[in-house]
């Protein structure tokens, strides 16, 4: 069991969600290494490895408290892709507060998670500028909008586009963390 004095290595995380696809990516700002775990028909979610990351690292996100962590917990609980998409819409489209979302789904935050949400501590709070705005202010190498509409279906070509997109958000989050 980790203690509050434990120092863990840092990893950046981000998720993507569609009705037939969900993914979580991690990137080490120190080594530059990254990994993406995908979940779609024929590709089960590797819950064991994802849990291992959360047990060993301090995980840094942008908007993780209100979106990524609740979605990760729901995915880890066994939710289907369709259930994840409905949940994502609850949080984003309908503005359901994360604590209500978690209570409705019987989710709770494991005590081993060590997490920092950069959105809540970044300049501009409480207006909450987007990660793309911060990327522009920080002169990140690349700014990219989501390449596929959130309501589209995801096939092989779209999965490849998302696998190219996710590392950019991880890099922008690293730029914000370093600033």
C-alpha positions, 0 to 999 in steps of 0.5 A: 500500500503506497503512502503519501510520502511515496514518490512514484514516476510520472505518466501522462494519461488520456482516453478516447471514447466511441460507441464501438471503441475506447482507448487509454494511452499512457506516456512517460515524460521522462523516457518518451515511451508510450502505450495505448490499450484499446477496447473494441469488438475482438479486442478485450480491455487489458484491465490487469496492465491498466491497473498496474500502471495506476498502482505504480505511477503518479498519473497526470491528466487534463480533465481527469477528475471530471472525465478520464478517471470516471470513464477509466473506472467505468471501463475497468468495471466491465462496461461495454463500449456502448455503455461507455459512450452513453456514460461519456455523453452523460459527462460531456453532452449533459454535464453530469457531475463526476460524483453523480456519475460515479454514484449512479454506477456504483463506482469509487476511487481506489485508494492506490490511485495517485492522480494530478489533474492539470485542468484544475490547477492551470492558469485560467481556472475557473474558466477552464480553457481547453487543452488545445488553448493551452497547447497554443499558448505553450507553442506545442509542436502540434495542435490537432482536433479530434479527427473523427466525430464522437458519434461516428462508428470506428473501424480499422482505418478510424482506429489507426487515425485515433492511434495517431491522434492520442499521442498528440494530446499526451504530448500537449499534456506533457507540455502543460505539466512541464510549464 
